[in-house]
Amino acid sequence: MTTVNLGYDCRQAFVGFHRRKQRFGVVVAHRRAGKTVSSIVDLIDAALRCEKPDPRFAYLAPYYAQAKDVAWGYLKRYTAPIPGVQINESELRVDLPNGGRVRLYGADNYDRLRGIYLDGVVLDEFADMDPRAWSEVIRPALADRHGWAVFIGTPKGRNAFWEVYERARSSDDWFDLRLRASETGIVAPEELEAL
C-alpha cells in the first residue's frame, strides 16, 4: 500500500476519534475545535482504505450550500496530494484512484439520497436536520454494506442530536467524544472571555 501525506496535522483532541473501532459515533465539540476537518480527513482515509467495490462516502450538512461553504474546500485540499484524484466541482464530489468517492450533500433535500448506498457518512450539525434524514434515508443506505456513521455538532439543547449523544454515552457499541472550549486549549482563554 502506498502512503500519501495529505498534509493533515491532527489535533490531539481528535486522535481517539481517528482510532475508533465502533461503527457509530458522536462528536460534540465547540466551534472551531476541528470536527469538520477531522471528519473530512476521516472520510478520505476510509474511502482510500475501503476494499469493497466502488466505495461511497458522504458528508451531510443541514443545507447543500452549507456543505459547500463549510467542507468543500477541506475536501479538495486534503485530496489534492493523491495521485490520480479527480475533482468534480458541479457535484461536490471527489473520485479517488481506487474507485472510491467522497461527496457532499445537504439534508435540506435528503430524499435525493434515497436509493444510494454508503460505506460511511458524517452528519454535521445533526441538531439542525430533520431527524428523518437519518432514520428513513441514511441509516438504510448503510445497511447492506455495513457502513458506519458519525454525528458531529455543537450543543443546541435537547433535540435529536442530544438523543444520539445520550445513546452513545450509554453504549459500548458507540464512540463518543465531548470537547469543551474551556478544556481543549484550542481557543485562547482571552478569546473565550471576549465571546
Secondary structure by P-SEA (a helix, b strand, c coil): cccccccccccccccccccccccccccccccccaaaaaaaaaaaaaaaaccccbbbbbcccccaaaaaaccaaaaaaaacccccccccccccbbbccccbbbbbbbcccccccccccccbbbbccccccccccccccccccccccbbbbbbbbccccccaaaaaaaaaaacccbbbbbbbccccccccaaaaaac
